[in-house]
Amino acid sequence: MFISAWLNQRKSSGDFAGWTLLVIALAWAGFRFVRSLQILFAGSHDLYTYYSLWYVMCDREMADIALRQSLYLPHTWVFLTPLFVFGWPVARILVLLLNLGCVGFLWWRLSALANLRGVRKGLLLVFSLGWLSTGLVIGLGNLALVCVADVVAAYPFQSAPNHVFLAFSAMKQTLVFPVFLQLLLRKPKALIIPFGIFAVSGVVALIWARLTPLEAITMARDALSAVGSWTQFDHTCLRRILVLFTSNPLWIGLLNWIIWFALFGACLRFLRDPLSQLAALMLLSLLPVYHNTYDMVAAFPVLAVFLRRWGMIPPVLLTLGLSSNLAASSTCLTSRPAANASEASSARPRMMQSAR
């Protein structure tokens, strides 16, 4: 009871509990960041996958191969080109700086939106840096932080610059689709620019790769099939729970989406605070389709809402839950970098040789 009361003290920039948590979390965030750098410079698996696909795509004779292997929308490669054009070593540094910049931006923007001050503003930064998901995004060179930062930059989705950020948030479309669905229902005009960007970049990619619209439809179908086959292995999907009750794929898929749409409707109906609704929509993206541990950076807005509206207990519990993943930490944070390093080193010559 003493610990509960200590954590649940009233908001104050100088409260002892908050500053103690800040110091502890800062030490853990430092350890996490060092570990992320080790992963990044040992293998940076996701980043090298992006770079390899982009490298092959630059060769028009082989661009169709890269597009067929990619699950990302074509405008993703437009965004990544300035980062990759100077070569692999520079790309790794630039993406590291980009991800750190996204953490800084999310801290600054969400602190302002949630009106956080003093120690709670500091906790938003150090708590999020201590998450396993944040460490993996930085270490693997994943795009999840960029997409979350783009959504927050686009909020409240009222101007043309907001809409451009919204378009680039869809580089990981499965991470932001609830936001797009909500806008389709409430602010459809906000999607004109994003859909225009998708359409133009898609047409340019098809022309560059010499692919027909029918081949593009086949590629999209194969991508959806691939994502569907992965959901049984991910770390957040509802199917992990539903499979305990039935092994019928049709029932699992049906129940999965019935539950999801019920939660989506409840979110729109009962959450009146705009920031809380955005935070809930970002979390909802994790439930129906494949996501790995690093995609839990989608909880950034949730942490800001917790720090604004409640005592210390909810933010602390959220951070403890996201700072270690019992199902994945041993494979993602320890053994995976070494495996990825050997995988990347063996794949690099093959990819580059074939690209030439």
Secondary structure, DSSP 4 states (H G I P E B T S, - for coil): -HHHHHHTPPP-TT-HHHHHHHHHHHHHHHHHHHHHHHHHHHT-HHHHHHHHHHHHHTSTTTHHHHHHH--S-THHHHHHHHHHTT-HHHHHHHHHHHHHHHHHHHHHHHHHHTT--HHHHHHHHHHHHTSHHHHHHHHHT-SHHHHHHHHHHHTT--SHHHHHHHHHHGGGHHHHHHHHHHHHHH-GGGGHHHHHHHHHHHHHHHHHHT--HHHHHHHHHHHHHHHHHHGGGSSS-THHHHTTT---HHHHHHHHHHHHHHHHHHHHHH--SHHHHHHHHHHHTTTTS---GGGGGGGHHHHHHHHHHS-SHHHHHHHHHHH--TTTHIIIIIIHHHHHHHHHHHHHHHHHHHH-
